[in-house]
Amino acid sequence: MSASRSFSVASLYVHWPYCKRRCTYCNFNKYVSKFVDHERMRRCLVRELKTVLGLSGVSSVSSVFFGGGTPSLAEPRTIESVLTAVRQTTAMAEDAEVSMEVNPTALEIDKLKEFHLAGVNRVSIGVQTLDGRGLAILGRDHSAQDSLRCLEAAKKLFPNQVSVDLIFGWPGQDVEMWQRELNHILGVCDKHISLYQLTLERGTQLFKLVQSGQASVPNDQHMEEMYLQAVQILADNGFERYEVSNFAREGCYGQHNLSYWTGRPYIGIGPGAHGRFRPGDRQLHEARVQTLEPPDWMWEVEKFGHATRKATPLSVIQQLEELLIVGLRTKWGISNQMWQSVSPETNMMEILAESMEIQQHFQNGLLELDKIGLRATSAGMNVLDSILPDLLNALDSHHTAHTSPFAQDPT
Amino acid sequence: MKMLSSHFWRRVFIHRWQRRLKDFSKISRTLEDKERLLHRSIFSDQKFFSHTSKLWQQHKGLPFDVADFPVERIRNFSIIAHVDHGKSTLADRLLEISGTIPEGNNMQVLDRLQVERERGITVKAQTASLVVNHKGQDFLLNLIDTPGHVDFHYEVSRSLAACHGVILLVDANQGVQAQTVANFYLAFESELAIIPVLNKIDLKNAQPDIVANQIHNLFDIDKDEILKISAKSGLGVADVIEAVIERVPCPQYDRNKPLRAFVFDSWYDKFKGVVAHVAICDGVARKGEKITCASSQKVYEITEIGLMYPTQVPSGALFAGQVGYAMMNMRNTSEAQIGDTFYHENQPVEPMPGFKEATPMVFAGMFPTDQSEFPQMRSAIEKLTLNDRSVQIKVDNSPALGQGYRLGFLGLLHMDVFNQRLEQEFDASVIVTAPNVAYQMTVTGEKNIKYYGSEDITVLNPCLMPEPSNIAEYREPMVKGTIISPDDYINQITGLCLDRRGRITDQSYIDDKRVMFQVNFPLAEILVDFFDELKSISSGYASFDYEDAGYEISDLVKLEFYLNGKDVEELTLICHVSRARDLARQVCLKLKDTIPRQQFAISVQGKVNAKVLAREDIKAYRKDVTAKCYGGDISRKRKLLKQQAEGKKRLRKIGNIDVPKDTFIQILKK
């Protein structure tokens, strides 16, 4: 990861907020709407893209990701317009990764080809599970059969560039079912798999169901077992865990996500999209969120050219925190170089050396530090959430002791 | 406004003891918000002041001369009653009939005074004077109000010392309750004249005959002596006054002898300094006179003296047998030692026998939920204890809960009232640890006796308990409990008593339906949930009261808890040997449930003398990372981790185990 933090390069996230149906576990910004004004959405996405790209001073887009919602419900023309606008506004390499989340329903399978023609060159298929009961409890609108068909079609269109998204830990699933399912997937998948542990989010149907005792998710020990088993099974089949949730064979990493995890700036457009970049006229990086509701978002875009609802400057220390949080989730960890590009004044090694807790983690073989940088070992990655608070505290106490290098901290 | 408030405080008082908790919350919930506002506005200084001055205007001076009342025409009495039996209403009626307060306003004067007292005093005695004409002669009656509960025994006995008779007020519907019994014996032992009065006889369910029988059976009082009244309607109240004048003896004092006055209570008034409640035994005390305090030999000048009519009204002098208030330029309530005798400068007299210092029986730790709130909590506690010197305060430091206090209370109600007030005046939440008691132990061995300073030691902090091999004898505090209940619940109550290590010493019918139990309990056994449980097994019909019964030899052990072999000091406790295993199991389970799994396995053990009584294991986790996609938004994740990081800083480490504060709170709180 030769991630020099060149701020004129950024990745781009485009949010398509509509879904055909509400999944029981999803708390993302999505809307189930009978009527979608595709033409107006297209115009607004393009308009916001141009405005925000201009504001950011970004000269080159390294990758594009269409997420949602259900972006595969968008019209291919919309995708194409966005990509054309990117190329008009900035430099984007011919072979830059253009990724899209795909819902494996019959309708969308038929559109894959058109998306391909529109410029998409990588897809993540929301298979979630191959178990019919699982699909039902998750509220998915496709069958396992649909998923397999979609996968086949996608592999032909996007060789080596198809990812499968799976969810584990849904009510009713046990460790053996999960193992069987993984083995089945391994026989049909391409070179990338993402695993997501089901988390119950407040406000979702599933949350209420579990809260009311009508369903229950596997307990902590079982969840643990499912995750660790999956890591093992995938490793046995040549899949490398390059991020906590992401596994790739033969180095087929998802470029777009990698740029998040290495602390590169990204631009978000579309309702509720998040971004992290430094506007050309500002000192600090900002955490930016676009307006959530599609009608409001469109209204604002039409009126102001963009619908950035909130732009919060991130202090250097906050940027370092984010770098630690995302960077250590990858097998490469955080390089000194990445650290330096955020905070040239501080020394990661020095900060770590000051903390007893961190030293303990080194001793226990959970963290590794060398000339290149800091990373979590495989064992460390499994328990990363218990290590991160110690890292944040180490950073915080260093910050308190040496306030001057962070003098520009706005908080 | 006044009304609501007074109701509220009465209910606070009733809390837990006379109503089940849920009933209480039901009542107060609706009023609570309003009450808070009222509470603030009444207590804001200005309001308080105007409120008092309104009553001042009512009686600028007394409509009579106190000098006109020789001891023969003075009666000092008190009303003792179970909560809600109508004491305040009767007091109101008495004051109305005598013209001390205007009629028909239903002022609940004593309650109002109680609210006033709440400014700085928990539950204290009060007095009110009234003048009535009986057979052509004016009589000065001093009503000395006593707190109703035996926790405030020391207050009661102090006020009774200034009385010569009591009205024993019993609700004709509810009959004799446990508290009535306790109060009766107090009065009886003080050799006071007792006037039994049945109240609320006009209510539909009144059973005056049955209740009269109870009184007869229990207290050996002739049924003909019992007055039947309705304080609410005023029915029979005139008879009560007549009975007070005829049956309560007049004070046996002489106004021609040298001054002998004694202080039976004192409180601190923000505006006036220390105000002492005084009873003049012999002689006359006048404004401007110099008087000497018998214990300190300090000389004070009386700056104001008068009667409570029903608030402070100066009279210029108080004569033998009279009861009122006096101000003497004292800055600190500790100067007005309760039970102290005052005499005219250079005319010493034999001092009155003083009072025993109130000794706390129940102890609890109080810690601010957030350490940064400690100064606020400290000032709140200081304010509260200014007028309630019976609360014993010790600074306490817990590695888990931070800086706080260990407070000693006279009893459970005392503690409850105190907590309630602390929470109300100190908005943020306070962690109150489960109450415990002070144990006594006799140590053996020359060296140990020297080390501990004496053979008999009192152990409050379980960590400081000596090695068992050095202890010859353990003793625990006991109480004599009285339970009165319909006989339908005999079995359940007997079961409960035995379960709480109670020894039933007497069981007798007080009428053909109701049974009275006398039970000796270890105090520690009734500290938690006992009253609630009693109420629930008796459908709310049983009443309970208790009094101190000294210490008894017992078999105690020190129960310690270990995490991976490391002692968790703040969880150490002393308990009866029969309770050790259950307690050990309970605490271990709670530890297991509240300590989050960590990177290594944790063994949780409860031990007595190095013998393991209970054990639980907390498995190590092998994974603690969210396999989740954050959709480009890591702000939420960052905030979450920051919170955890912040929490981790405040974690208590036992060895290398992180124990969250919440674990301690879960286990230590009541």
Interface residues (C-beta under 8 A of the other chain):
Chain A: Y13 F28 G67 S194 L195 Y196 Q197 T199 D220 Q221 M223 E224 Y227 L228 V244 S245 Y260 Y266 G268 A273 H274 G275 A287 V289 Q318 E321 E322 I325 V326 R329 Q360 N364 L366 M381 N382 V383 L384 D385 S386 L388 P389 D390 L392 N393 D396
Chain B: R597 Q598 Q599 K619 Y621 R622 K623 D624 V625 T626 A627 K628 C629 G631 G632 D633 I634 S635 K637 R638 L641 K642 Q644 A645 G647 K648 K649 N656
